[in-house]
Amino acid sequence: MQKKALIRTFILLFGTILTSCQTTKYVPDGSYLLNKLEIKCDQKDIKAYDLKTYLRQNPNPKLFDFIPFNLGLYSLSSPDTALWINRFLRKIGDEPVIYDPEMTTASEEELKKYMGNKGFFNAQVSSETTYKKKKANVKFKIKAGEPYIINSYKYAIKDTALLRLVLADSAKTLVRVGKKFDADVLESERVRITKILKNNGYYEFDKDYISIMADSTLGNHTVNLALLIKPVKRIVGKNQYETEPHQPYTIRNVTFYELSDIEDLADSTLQGKLKESSYKTVHVYTNTRLTRPKALYRNSQIEPNSLYNESKVDKTYSKLSGLNTYKYQNIIFKRTDDSTKHELDCNIILTPDKFQSISAQIDGTNNEGDFGLAGMVKYTHGNLFKGGEQFSLSIRGGNESLITKRSIWDFSTEASLKFPILLCPFLNINYLRNNSTNTEIYMNFSYQTRKDYSRIIVGTGIRYLWTGKKNISHQFDLVDFNYVYLPFMSDEFKQTIKSSILQYSYEDHFIMRTGYSISYTNKKLNENTNNYSVRAAVETSGNLMYGICVAANTPKNESGSYLAGKIPFAQYAKVDFDYCYRLVANEKNTVAFHIGLGVGVPYLNSQTLPFEKRYYGGGANSVRGWSARSLGPGNYAATDNIDYMKQSGDINLNMNIEYRTKLFWKLELAAFLDAGNIWTLQDEGQAEGQFKFDRFYKQIAFGYGIGLRLNFDFFVVRLDWGLKAFDPAQEQGKQWRFVPGWNITKDTALHFAVGFPF
């Protein structure tokens, strides 16, 4: 059955490709399908991807940049639109783009303008169109010529107050003498200076007041630049204006209005119905007691008697939004009646959101190679103590072995309370106001039962989360305490791990860890451009308890480990690093590159990492040709389908490349290549599972596959089908799986997951 399904899949894919041969079905006689556009520029610094956005006409998008999938779907329809199937195919498909010579001429002009904006004032643009079988291919040729270089750059600003502010930050100017003239850089410089002035009180300032004059009459392909700031124009009569200098504005009052409904703003009798309260410099008027004035003060950076600052306004929006208490936040500035003082009153209008909810969900799972079913019920309260505190309680249960004979049940519950503040006595209120901070206190309980053993994990902890400069996110786990208890273990399982280094992982033990992680991404909301993200994390466990035991000279068990309450505790250090780069080819195609590396080292009181902290290979976010926990370590080959006791390690390596392309609606297709494995630091009984520098690179597994995704922006549901390419667990000569003995049941894996793998 699986082979038949595989054959059908290939037939369907092949049939779809064949439809691309019929893409001219709806191209009228005498017209041509715009099949391909190519741009050749003799200047290496000019990228074809940037140039394509200036073309007036582009061909139909193509799957993986060469299969006209959407156009093929449209071509599958017949002219009879009374049939629903034809209407459906036309809706999800793309109508053919008919070649228009006038659009090609307009594209030449746009490309020439772009080259001029990049400093190539004498660039020449031409095009050549070839026709074949009702298809038109257009090639643009650009001779850039010699670029113009900035010879000088000066500030011609008469307003001394503005000049002083601009000069104070001139070291960060984007315009550099000796660099190529670039209109986009000049526009960015206007935006940068505008931001400086708006952060120093100039509330009414706009970038249109800034102009950069260019003089290219010097010859020798050089240009002189001068930055001017125009004064404010006031209308005093018909066709009569007078100018005045720009003025900085000061904040006079900051007032919060908490309204139960946004329509309350239109109520003329509203002021008499509101209750008044205050904290330090803020006043609060409300008809719904929702948030304490102190919490509002803490989450506002707008201060009375201070200069208007646009960055602080943006941060106030961000912090109020982060409370998850309000549906709408609107910050309104109004000039005071006395225009000679240049003062502003700030009114912050807040309307509440529903902050209590109960949700339930049922999920399909695919853990450790087994399909299963899990359900969860969750209660949340977004404003527990009227300060934006978020409380959540969830209960989850599931079975991960609905198809196989193994019994794997899992029940868990977790409660957490997140405060929108760092609960630390050493931090002052100004630090808390200037940074986005959170403190989370949590407790969890889980019970897992298998055929061979059952395990109970009870945990609690406290962590700090904050975002610093340049949107760098930090997480500091001050303490994370877990007690692992195994109430049942079969005799067969005991014999298997007896006298093994793995025995420690299946004993009752404590884990008291401290950890820190830092992450950053340059991806911006609503921007589809190249971006990357990086994350690094480190954690340690058992050091404090070990020091106490040594100082107190407490007894050890037969394994040589100190005990806490007659139970051994884990001691280890662990470091993880993760990097992902996303290359946006166009609006439909993206290539993602990923590398992940992790190392965990047990020491002193531990001989091996706790099972919960060990790495495993394969799965939906690893090398997808293998089911979860079925790859490695090293060359190790499990005797059963999955040997979850021995198929874990101390070192993890994952490398991935994924090509993502949009099909239609929310559906996307991906093709991927994966590589990686896990290794142990010590000999734990797995054949060639220990990490060795002279052989680890020979043990890296390779896989490939395709995937379907439903991308709803706020979450992604995906189905990935991975195939083994190089299996290090096989004997020599059979490791590359492109052989006649290829087995679809053993050499492929299907993964259902939520979210992108990286």
N, C-alpha and C positions, 0 to 999 in steps of 0.2 A: 504493500500500500504506500509506503514511504517513497519507493522508487517511482511509482506511478505519479504520485504528487509532484515529485521533482521534475519528471518529464513534462507534466502539464504546465508547471511554472515556466520552464524554458520555452515551451511552445507559445505560451501567452506572451512572454517577453519578445520572442522572435517575431510573432505576429504583429506586435506593436511597432517593432522596427520596420517591418515590411510596409506598414501604413505610411511611413515617411516617403515611400516611393509614389504615393498618390497625393502628395501635398499640393499639386497644381490643379487638383480636381475643380476647385472653385475660382481659378484664375481665368478671367474673361479672355477670349481670343483677342490677340493683338496686344495684350498686357503681359507683364512678367512678375513672377514672385520675387520679392527681394530676398535672396537666399543667403548672401554673405556680405559682410562689410570688413574691409581690411584697411588699416592705417599704417603707413610706413613713414617714419620720421628719421632724418639723418642726425638728429640730436638725441643722444642716449638719455639725457636727463628728462626728456619728455616721454611720459608713459602713455601707451595706447589706451589703457583703462581710463585715465583722466580725460583723454580726448573724446572718447566715445559718448560721454555725457553731453557733448556739444553738438552732436549730430541731430539733424532735424527728423531723420527717419531711420529706424532700426529694424532689423529682421525679427521674425517671431522668435521668442526665447526657445532654447534647445536644452533638452535633458543631457546632463554631463557635457554641455556645450557642443554637442554634435548630433543628437537625435531630436528632431522636431516633434516631440511627444504630444504637446498640446495642439499643435497644428494637425497632427495625425488623427487625434480624437475628433477634431472638427470635420476632417475629411471623411471620417467614417459615417457621418450623417448623410441622409438623403434630402433632397429639396422639399419633401413632404413634411412641413413643420406641424401638421396636425397630429402627427404621431409623437407621443411623449418622449420616446427614445431619441428622436432626432433633435427635439428641443433640448433635452438633457445634454447630449453630446456637444451641441453648439454652445451651451452655457458654460460647461467646464472646459471646452476647448478654446482655441484662439483662431479667429478669422484671419485668413492670409493677408500679409502686408504686401500691397501692390506697389511695385517700384514706380517712383515719381521723379523724373529728371529734375524738375524744379526744386524738389527737396534736396537733391544732391548739390545743386548750385548754391542753395541757401546754407547747406552744411559747409561748403568750402568757405563761405564768408564768415561763418561762426568760428571755424578753425583758425582762420587768419586773425580774427579778433583775439582769440585765445592766445595765439602765439605772440601777438603784440602785447597783451597783458603780461606775458612772461618775459618781456624784454627783447623779443625778436621782431623788431619793428619792420624789417624788410623781408619777412618770411614770404615764401611763395607756396601756394596750395593748388594742386591740380587733382583731377580724378580721372579714372579710366573704368568704363563699364563693359563687361563682357556678358554675352547672352548665350544660353544653352538650354534647350528643352523647356522653354517658358520660364526659365529662371535667370535672374540677373545677379551678377556678382560685381560689387563696386570696390575699387581700390583707390584710396586717397594717398597721394604722395606729397610730403611736406619737405621743402628745402628751407631749413630754419635760418640759415645765414648767421652772421656774427651777432651775438647778443650785446645789448647796451649795459654798461657797467655804471654803478653809482659812483660819481666822482666826489660829491660832497652832500652833506645833509645838515641843515641848520633849522633852528626854531625861530620863526619870525612872529613872535607872540608879543603884542604890545601890552597886554594886561599883565602887570608884574606879579600879581597874586597867582594867576594861572601858570605863568612861566616858572615860578618858584616850585610849584607842585610837580610840573612836568620834568624839570631838571633834576629834582630830587630822586626821580625813578628812571632817569635816562640811561642808566647802566643796563636796564632790562629792555631797551629798545629793540624792536625786531628789524629795524632798518640799519644796515651796516654798509659803510663805505667799502668799496672794493667788491661787493657782491653784485649779482645780476639784478637788474631792475625787474620787479615782480609786483604787479598791481594787487594781487591777492595779499601779499605781505603788507603793502601799504594800507589795505583795508583792515587787516588785522591790527595794525598799529593804531589806526583811528579808534577801533573798538577798545584797545588796551588803554589808551589815554582817556577815553570817555569813562571807562571803569574807574580809573584813578580819581578823576574829578567827582564822579558821583559817590565815591566812597569818602570824599572829603567835604561833603556838604552841598555840592552843586546839584540839587534835586531836579532842577528844570533843564539841566544840560543834556544835549543830544549829540551824537556823532556827526550829524549834518552841519554842526557849527565848525567842524574841523575839515580843512582842505589841505591837500599836499600838492604843491605846484611843482611841475617837472619842466626843466629846460634842457632840451637835447640839441641845441644849436651850436654846441661847442665843437662838434666833430669828433672824430676818433672813437665813435660809438660809446660816448660817455654821456651821463646825464647828471644835472645838479637838482637837488630836491630841497624844498623849503616848506615847512609845516606852519600853517596859519590857523588861528582861531578867531572866527568872526564874532563881533559883539551881538547882543540881543537887539532885535528890531521890535519896536512898539508902534502900533498904528495910532496916530494922533488925529487923523482926518482922512478925507478922501484922497487916496494916492499920496498920502503924507506919512512919513515914518520918522522916527528918531531912534537913535541907538543909545544903549546904556550897557555898562559892564555886567558880566555875570556875577551873581551874588550867591554866597553859601547860605544854607538854611539851617536853623537850629530847631530841635524838637522841643516843644513847650510842654505838652501833656501826652501821656500814654494811657489810653482807656480801653479796657476790654468790655465787650458786650457778649454775654452768653445768652443766646436766644433759643427757645425751644423750636422755633421754626423760622426759616429765612424770610418768610412773608411778614414776620413781625416788624421788619424794618419799615414797612409801609404804614404801620399803625401810628397815627398822629398823637395818640394818648399814651404811647409806649413808656415815655420817660417816667410818668407817675406810677407805673406798675412795677418798676424794677427795684430790686433790693440792691443796696450799695454796700460794698466792702472794699478794703484796700490792704496792700502789703508793701511796705517801703515806698517805691516810686510808682507803683501801678495802682489804678483804680478799676474796680470791677463792678459792672451793673448786670444783673441777671434776673431772668424770670424762671430759671431752672437751675437749682443748685447742683452743679455738676463737678467742678474742679476747684480745689482750694486755691485762693489767691497766691499763696506761696509757690504752688506748683506752676502757676501761670507766669509768675515773676522769674522763676528758675528757667523757664523755657522761652523767655523773650530776651533778645539782645538789644532791643530798642530802648534807649534811656532818655528821660527828660534832661534838658539843658545840655545836650550833646549834639554834635553836628550830624546831619542826615548821612547815613551810610548804607548804600544799597546792598553791600555784602551782608551786613547784619540783618537787613530785612529778609534776604534769601535764607539765612540761617534760622531766623525766627519761623519762617514758613516750614522749613524742614523739621525743626524740633517740635512744633505744634502738630505737624502731620505724623511724626513718629510716636506721639502719644496714643494713636489709634482710637481716640475718643471722639474726634470731631469729623463730621461729614464734609463740612465746608469751613475754610479759613480764608478770610479776606482782610487784608491790611490796607487801610485807606488813609491817605495823607491829605490834609486840607489846610490851605493857607489861612492864617489868622486874619482877623478884621484889620489889624494895624499893619498895612503892607510895608511900612517903613522899617519894621523890625525884622522882616524876613524870617518869620517863624512858622512852624508847622504843628498842627495837632494830629496825633496818630490815633486812629480808632481801629481796633482789631475785633472783627465780627466773627463769632464762633457759633456754629450750630451743631448739636450733638448727633452722633451716629448711634446705631444700636450696638451697645457694648456687651450684651449677653447673647450667647447663641449655643445651640446644641446641634451637633452634626453627627452623621453616621455614614459609614462607607464600607463597601465590600470590595476586596481586591483579589485578583488572581496573583499568585506568587509562583516563582520559579527559582527556588533556593536549593543549592547543592544538587541540581539536576532533577528535582522533583517538582511537579506541578502541584499546586495546593490552593487553598481558599482561606482568606483571612477577613475578619470583620473588626471594625473599631467604632466606638462611640466616644465623642469628645465634647466636653463642656468648657466654654471659655467665658471669662468676665474681663472686659477691657479697662475697667476703672474701679477696682475693688475698694480702694481707700480714698477715692476722689482725688488721686494724684497721678492718674495714668498708669496705675499698677495693673499688670495683666496676669490673671490667674487662669490656669488650664488644668483640666483633669481628664485623662484618657484611659480607656480600658480596651484592650485588644486581645483577640484570641484567634487561633488559626491552626489548620492542619496542613503540613507541607508534603504529604505523601498520599495524595488521593489515588494515584495510579499504581504506584509500587506497593509492595507488601510491607515495606518498613513503616514503623509507626513513629511519627514525628509530630508532637503536639507542642504548642507554644501559647502561653497565657502571660500577659503583662499588664501593668498599670503604671502610670506616671503622673505625678502632680508637680507643677512648677509655678513659681511666683516671680515675675519679672518687674523690677522697679526701674523707672526711667531716670536713674541717678546712680552714681557710684557710691555705694554704702561704705564709705571709708572716712574715718574721723580726721585724716590728715589733709583732706582736700578742702579748699575754700570755695565759697559760693560762686566766685567769678570763674574758676576753672570749670565748674559744673555747667555754668551758663554758656561758656564758650565752646564746649565740646559736646558731641552726641554720645551719651553714656547710658549704660544699662547694667543692672546687677540682677542675676538670676539665681534663685535658690530652688533646688529641685530634690525630689525623692522618687525612687522607682523600685518596682518589684517585678520579677519575672520568674516563671516556672516553665521549664522545658523538660519534656520526657521523650526518650527514645527507647528503642528495643534494648540497648545495652546499658543505659544509665539514665538518670534524671538529675536535673540541676536546678538549684534555686539561687538567684542573685538578688541581693538587696543592696541598694545604693542610695547615697545622698551626696550633695555637694553644693558648692557656691562658685559662681564664675562671674567675672567682670567682662563687659564688652564695650568698646568705645571706638569711635572713628576720629582719627586725628587729622593732621594737615594732608592735603592732596588726596583726601578720601581713602587713606590707608586704614584698614580695619584691623583691630586687635582683639584678641580673646585671651584672657588670663584665667585659667582654672586654679583658683586659690587652693582648693582641696576637693578631691573627688574620691569618695570612700565607697568601696564595694566589698561585700562579703559573699563569697562563693561557697555554697554548701551542696554536697552531693548525697542525698538521702538514700539513693539506690544505685547499685552497680552490679551487673551480672557477674557470676563466677568466671565465665568465659572471657569477659572483658578484663577482669582483674588479672587473669593469667596472661593475657596478651600484653598488658603494659607493665607487668611485674618485672622488676629489676631493669626497667627501661628508663631512659632519661625523660620520656614523656609522662612518666608516672606522676610527676609533680603537678602537671597541668590538670590532672583529674583527682586531686586531693582538695579537701577544704582549705581555703586560704583567704587572706585579706589582700586587698589592693588599695593603697592610699597614695594617690598620685597627685602631682602638680604639673601643670602644662601651660604652654604659651604658644599662640599661633598668630601669624601676621599675614595679611592678604591684601592684594591690590589688583585693580583692573583699570585700564584706561578706556574701557568701553563706556560710551555715553548713551543715555536713553534717547530713543528715536533717531539714532544715527547708525546707518548701515555701512560702516567703514572698517578697515583693518583694525584689529584690536588684540590685546593679549591680557592674560591674567596669570598671577603667580601667587603661590601660597607656600609658606614654610612653617613647620611646627616642631616643637620639642617637648618631651614630657619625661619626668622621672618619678620613681616610686620607691618607697621604703627607706629612704636615706635617714629621715628623722627617727623612725622607729628603730632602725639599726643602731644609730648613735645612742639612743636611750638604752637599748639592750646591752651594748658594749659597756656603757658607763655603769649600768646596774649589775653587770656580770650575770645576766640571766642564763639559765641552762639551755642547751641545744637539744634537738631531737637526733635520732639515729642518722639522719641525712646530713647533719652538721649545720642545720638552719636554726636561727633563733625563733622563738615562739612568742606570740602575743595572745594571751588568754588560751594557751595550749593549742594555738592554731598558727601555722607558718604564714609569713607575709611575703609578698612579692617585692623584689628589688631589681630594678632595671632602668635603662635609659633608652629613649626611642626618638629618632629624628625622621621627619618626612618632608619631602619637597615635591611640588607639583607645578608644572608650567604648561600653558596652553596658548597657542597663537592661532588666530582665525584670519585667514586671507579671503577677503570678499572680492571674488572675480567680477560679479555684477549683481543685480538685484535678485537673481534667481539661483546663483551658484556660489558656494562657499567651500573652502578647504580648511579643515582644522587639523593642527599638529599638536600632539600632546606627549609629554614625558612625565612619568611619576617614579620617584625613587624613595624607598624607605628602609631604615635599618634599626633593629631593636637588639639591645645587648643586655642579657641578664648578668648579674654579678653578685658577689658576696653572699647574700642570703638566698639566692635563687640559682638553680642550674639551667633553667630554661624559662622562656617567656610564658606568662599565663596564656591559656588557650584563647581567651577573649582578646588578647593583644597581639596574637600571631597573625602573620600574613597568609593569604591563600591565593592561589592562581586560578584563572578562568572566571567566567561569569559575565554579567551584563556590562560591567565597567572595566573589564580587564581584557584578556585575550579571548575573544568571543567564539573561537572555534572549540572551546572547551566549556563544559558546564562548570558552575561554581564549585571550587574546592577539588577539582579533578585534575589540575595541572601541577606537576612538580611534587616535591622539590627536585631540582636538577633533572637527572635522567630517571628518577624513580617511577616505576610502573606499578600501580596498585593491582593487587590480585583480584579484588572485587571491583565493582563499578566505580565506587568512590571509597577511599580509605581515609575518612575524615580525621582519624587519629594521627596518621603519619603525613598527610598531605597538607602541611602547614610549615611555615618557615620564619626565619629571622630577617631575611633580606627580600625585598620586593623590587622588581623592575617592570615597568609598563611603558611601551612606546606605541603610539597610534597615529595613523593618518586616516582622515575621513573626508570624503567628498560628499557634500550635501547639495541637493538640488530640489527646487520647488516644482511640484507637478501641477495641481489645481486645488482650489479652495484652500483647505488647511493641510492638505496631504503633501508630504515630502518623501523623497527617496534618497538613500545614502548608500555609498559603496565604501568599504573600509579595509585597511590592512592593519593588523595588530602584531605586536611582538613583545615577548617578555617571559618571565618565569619567577619562581621563588627559590630560595636556598636556605639552608641552615648554617649556623656558625660552627656547630659541633657535629660530630658523627652521632646521629640519633637512630641509626639502624636502617635508614633508607639508602639503598644502593646508589652511590654517586649523587647524593642529595646535598652534600656539604659544599659550601662555596670554596672554589679554588681559582686563583687568578689565571692559571694556565689552561683552564678548560671551561670556565663559566660561559664564555662567548659561544662555545660550541653547543651549549645547552639551552640557548634562547629559542623558544617556540615561536612559530610564525602561523598566523591565521588570516583569513580574508572572508569577505561576505558582503551581503546586502541587507538593507533595513528599510522599513516603512515607518513613518512618523506622522502623528497628528499634532501639529504645532498650533496651540491656541494662544501663543505669546506668553501668557501667565503660567502655563504649564504645558509639558510635552509628554505624550504617550507614544512609546516606540516598541517595535517588534523587530529584533535583529536575528538574522540567520547567519551563523558563523561556520566556517569550514576550516579544517586543519590543513595547513600547507606543509609545515615541518614539525614533526612530533618527536621530541628528544627521548621520549620513553620507549620508542620502538628500537628494535635491534638495527645494527648497522646495515645499510642497504635498503631499508624500508622506512627510514625516517621521513623522507619526502613522500607525501601521500598521493602524488600523481602517478600511481601505479595501478595495475589491473586488480590488485586486492583491496582497492578503496572501498570502504564500507560506510554507507550513509548513516547507519544506526550508531556507529561508533566514532565516525570522523566528522560529525557535524553537531551543532547545538543550537537550540532556539531559545531566545531570551525575550521576555516581556518585562518592560521596566517603565518607570516614570522619570522624565527629565533626560537631558542629553548626557552621554557618557562622560563628556568633558567639555 
